[in-house]
Amino acid sequence: MNENWRSVKEEKMHRLNRLLLQAIHESLDFGEVINRFIELNSSIRKDEIVYNPGAFAREMEKIFGVSSAIMLEAIVKRLYTNLGIKIENKRRSFQEYIIEAAKSIV
């Protein structure tokens, strides 16, 4: 039973990561290029962003500076739309938004 639960949870996290990648690609014209650049220049792999969203956000900030906040917000909006989640008016970090999305799917 415990092994089955772990498998279900893992599959849901993989699904969330696929949706997150889709949101990155849909909300940024060059999302695939950004993912590839981050993979080549850091330890973050595109299939693991959901497990370390804070590191992804830091890499975005290294590349784009303060403009990364706008890009990360666009990614979150797209992800939440795709998941059918309403964004609260609270200001949260990218990591906090991804954790909330994970709670809704897991």
C-alpha positions as CSV (number, residue, x, y, z in Angstrom):
1,M,0.0,0.0,0.0
2,N,2.8,2.4,0.9
3,E,4.6,1.7,-2.3
4,N,1.4,2.3,-4.3
5,W,0.9,5.6,-2.6
6,R,4.5,6.7,-3.4
7,S,4.0,5.7,-7.0
8,V,0.8,7.7,-7.3
9,K,2.4,10.7,-5.6
10,E,5.4,10.5,-7.9
11,E,3.3,10.3,-11.0
12,K,1.3,13.3,-9.9
13,M,4.5,15.3,-9.3
14,H,5.7,14.3,-12.8
15,R,2.4,15.5,-14.2
16,L,2.8,18.8,-12.4
17,N,6.3,19.2,-13.7
18,R,5.1,18.5,-17.3
19,L,2.4,21.2,-16.7
20,L,5.0,23.6,-15.4
21,L,7.2,23.1,-18.4
22,Q,4.2,23.6,-20.6
23,A,3.4,26.8,-18.8
24,I,7.0,28.0,-19.2
25,H,6.9,27.3,-22.9
26,E,3.4,28.9,-23.4
27,S,4.0,32.0,-21.4
28,L,7.5,32.8,-22.7
29,D,8.3,33.0,-26.4
30,F,11.7,31.5,-25.7
31,G,10.8,29.2,-22.8
32,E,12.5,26.1,-24.3
33,V,15.7,28.1,-24.9
34,I,15.6,29.3,-21.2
35,N,15.2,25.8,-20.0
36,R,18.0,24.5,-22.1
37,F,20.3,27.4,-21.0
38,I,19.6,26.8,-17.3
39,E,20.2,23.0,-17.8
40,L,23.6,23.7,-19.4
41,N,24.7,26.3,-16.9
42,S,23.4,24.9,-13.6
43,S,22.5,21.7,-11.8
44,I,18.8,22.2,-12.5
45,R,17.2,19.8,-14.9
46,K,14.0,20.6,-16.7
47,D,12.3,17.4,-15.4
48,E,13.1,18.4,-11.8
49,I,12.0,22.1,-11.7
50,V,8.9,21.2,-9.6
51,Y,11.2,19.7,-6.9
52,N,13.3,22.9,-6.6
53,P,11.3,25.9,-7.9
54,G,13.3,28.3,-5.7
55,A,16.5,27.3,-7.5
56,F,14.8,27.8,-10.9
57,A,13.6,31.2,-9.8
58,R,17.2,32.2,-8.7
59,E,18.6,31.1,-12.1
60,M,16.0,33.1,-13.9
61,E,17.0,36.1,-11.7
62,K,20.7,35.6,-12.5
63,I,19.8,35.7,-16.2
64,F,17.2,38.4,-16.4
65,G,17.6,40.4,-13.2
66,V,14.4,42.1,-11.9
67,S,12.6,41.3,-15.2
68,S,12.5,37.7,-14.1
69,A,9.7,38.5,-11.6
70,I,7.4,39.4,-14.5
71,M,8.3,36.2,-16.4
72,L,7.8,34.0,-13.3
73,E,4.5,35.7,-12.7
74,A,3.4,34.9,-16.2
75,I,4.5,31.2,-15.7
76,V,2.5,31.0,-12.5
77,K,-0.6,32.5,-14.1
78,R,-0.5,30.1,-17.0
79,L,0.1,27.1,-14.7
80,Y,-2.7,28.0,-12.4
81,T,-5.0,28.6,-15.4
82,N,-4.1,25.1,-16.8
83,L,-4.8,23.6,-13.4
84,G,-8.0,25.5,-12.8
85,I,-6.7,27.2,-9.7
86,K,-7.5,30.7,-8.7
87,I,-4.6,32.9,-7.8
88,E,-5.1,34.7,-4.5
89,N,-4.2,38.3,-4.2
90,K,-1.3,37.5,-1.8
91,R,2.2,38.2,-3.1
92,R,4.1,34.9,-2.9
93,S,7.4,33.7,-4.2
94,F,7.5,31.4,-7.2
95,Q,8.4,28.5,-4.9
96,E,5.4,29.2,-2.7
97,Y,3.1,29.2,-5.8
98,I,4.5,25.9,-7.0
99,I,4.1,24.3,-3.6
100,E,0.4,25.4,-3.6
101,A,0.0,24.0,-7.1
102,A,1.5,20.7,-5.9
103,K,-0.9,20.6,-3.0
104,S,-3.8,20.9,-5.4
105,I,-2.6,18.1,-7.6
106,V,-1.1,15.7,-5.1
